[in-house]
Amino acid sequence: MEKIENALRARGRALVVLAGGTTPRNTYRLLAGALTAKGVPSKRLLWLFGDERWVSVDDPQSNEGMARESLLHPIKAPVSTVISWEAGSGEPVDCAMRYAEKARAAMKDGEFDLVFLGVGADGHTASLFPDGDVHLSAGSSRPVGPDVPGLAAAVSSQSARGWRLTLCPGALNRSRAVVFLVAGEEKAPALRRARAGDPATPAAWIRGRTTVYMATRSALGPEAADYGRDVRHA
């Protein structure tokens, strides 16, 4: 909440990138309550999505659908403030190229204010899978890596089990603040690698001007003993 308020004071708006999956759901509900309680005008908040599955927004697996239900609908976010991937129809590569243009237009000063991300058990974040290939244009692909050019790409991988759409590392790193939300003991090894900067772990490639890890004790593993409280939701 503080990062959003700082952005509003400094620039009159806040540009926020949302994570998908199930872990952020309660965080988004808490954020919606805080924004409503403080009377933050929803028209001054602009929302993007770090990645998306190749499904329509009304599909139960849609990251955008989850965010709309838990955060965007409760704060009555205007349609114009939600930058959708519009996934599930057409060609994934074309969809990613269009999203790159929308993200570029939204980043008026070249940075996101706040980016929420998760960490998978294999170390992936957004849809940057260790075994994935990114498709930046028709007929052109390369392995997922920290130096993938551009703002957005389509991703194929065995882990993803189908097409994914994702912001690229270079885009995600252009962030004033990055917050990783991590839950589940199966993610503890990947979280350790990410925090240590392991070059083979995609979550280690993303750093904002400030980077914060909000993790349950189970996700911290043995390191949990070094922390005084169990932070379940950012």
N, C-alpha and C positions, 0 to 999 in steps of 0.2 A: 504494500500500500504506500509506503514511504517513497518508493521509486516513482510511482505514478504521480503522487502529489508534487514531488520535485520537478517532474517533467511539466506538469501543468503550470507551475509557477514560473518555470524558466522559459517555456516555449508555447504555452497556451493550449497544448494538447499532449497526449501520451500515445505512443505507438507501441503496442504490446503484441508479442508473438506467443501463441498458446501451444502447449503440448497436448498430445492425445493419449490414448490408452485409458486405463481405469484409475491409475494412481492420482491424477490431478483432480478428480471429480469433487472431493470434499474441500480441497483447497479453493476451487472455483466457487463453490457455494459460500464459503467464508468470505472470499473476496467480494462476491456480489452483495453480501450483507454489509460489509464495510463501506463499499461504494455508495450504497443506498443510504446508510446511516449518516454518512458525511455529506450527502447531497451533491455528489460529484455529477456534473452534467454529462450524460452518456454521449451526447453529440461531440464532446471533446476527447473521446477515447476512440482510437482506431485499432481494430483487431485483425491480426493475421494468424495463420496456422503454420507451424514449423514443418508439418508433414501431413499427409493424408493417404488413406487407402483408396484403391480404385473402386469406390462405391459411391452411390448417391448420398446426399446429406440425410435422407430419411432412413438409411440403412443402419441397423444397430451397431455395426462396426465403424461407423463414420466418426472420425475425431471431431469434425465440425459439429455433427449432431449432438455429441456428448457435451461440447462446450456451449452450444446454444441452450440445451436443456438446463445445465447447471449454473451458467453465468450470464449469457447474453440475453436470454428471455427474461430472467428475473430483473435485470437492470434496464429492460426495455431499450436495448441497443438499436438505434436506427439501422435500417437495411444498408444505408450508404456507408456505415462505419465498419461493416463486416466484409473483409476481403476474402471471398470464397475461392477455393481451388476449382470449384465447379467440376468435380471429379465424376467419373463413371460414364461419361459419354464422349464420343470422339476418340482421338488418339492421345495416349498419355504424354508423349513427347511434346505434342502441340500444346496440350494443357499446361505443361510445365513452363514452356516458353511464354505463354500468355501470363502465367502467374509471375514470372520474373519481371515482366513489364509493369504489372500492377504493384509489385513490391518496390520496384525502383521508383515509381511515381510517389508511393507513400513515404519513402525515405527521403524527404525533402532535404535534410541536412546530412544524409548518408549514414544514419545510425538508427537502430531500434532503441527504444528507451528501456524495455524490459523483455527478456526472453525466458519463457518456461521450457524446460526440457526434462526428459526422463533418461534413465539408463537401463538398457536391457541386460539380461543375464549374459549375453554374448558381447556386451560392451557397446552395442549400437545406441545411438541417440538420434532423435528425429527418425528418418528412414535411411540413415547412413549405416548400412549393414556391413560387417567385415568381409563377407563373401559376395557383396553386391557389385553390380555394374551400373554406372550412371550413364544415361542416354541424354545428351545435351542437344542433339539434333538428329534428324532422320538419318538412319544408317551409320551413326557415329556413336561409339560407346567406349568406356574406359573403366578400369576398376575403381571402386570407391576409394578415395584417399583424401588427405587433408588439403591437397592443392587443386582439387576439382575447381575449374573456373566457373564463372557465372553465378547467378543468384538462385536459380531453381533448376531441378532436373527430375526426370523420371528414373526410377530405380527398379531393376529386376534382380532377384536373388532367390536361392532356394529357401533361405530363412524366411523371407517375406511372403512366400507362397502366393505370388501374384504381383502385379504392378503396384508400386508405391510412388508417391510424389513427395519431394522434399526440398527444403531450402538447403543450399550448399554451405560447406564450412566457412567459406569466405564471407557469405552473407550473415550467418549466425554470429561470427566473430565481430561483426560491426555492431556491437551492442554495448550500451552503457552498463547494463547489468544482466547477468545470466543466473538463473536459479534452477538448479537440478532438484527434482522431486523424486525420491527413491524409496521404495518400500519392498520388503521381502528378502529373506535370508539368502535366496538363490542369487541375488544380485550383489552380495557382499564382495566376492572376488573382483567383479567387474568395476564396482565402485572404487575399490582400492587401486586398481590399475588406472582408472580415470583420474583420480586425484594425484597419482604419482606421475602422470604424464606419459604413460606407456604409448609409444607411437603406433602400436598395433590395435589400440582401442579407440574407436571413433569418438567416444565421449570425452576422451582426453584432448581431442583436437579443438574443442570449443572453449573459448575463454572470453569473457567480456572485460570491460574495464574493471568491474568487480564480478567475482564469481562466488556463488554461495551454494553449498550442498545441504539440503534439508532432507534428512534420512531418518527412518525408524531405527531403533536399536538393532533389530534383526538384520537390516541392510548394512549396518556398520560392522556387524560381526564382532570379533574380539576388540575392536577399537571402541566399542560402545562404552567400555569401562572408563574411558577418558572423558566422557561427557556427563554432565550433571542432570540432564533431563531428556525425556523421550519426545522429540519433536515429530509429531505425526503429520501435521499440515502446516505449510508455510503461511 
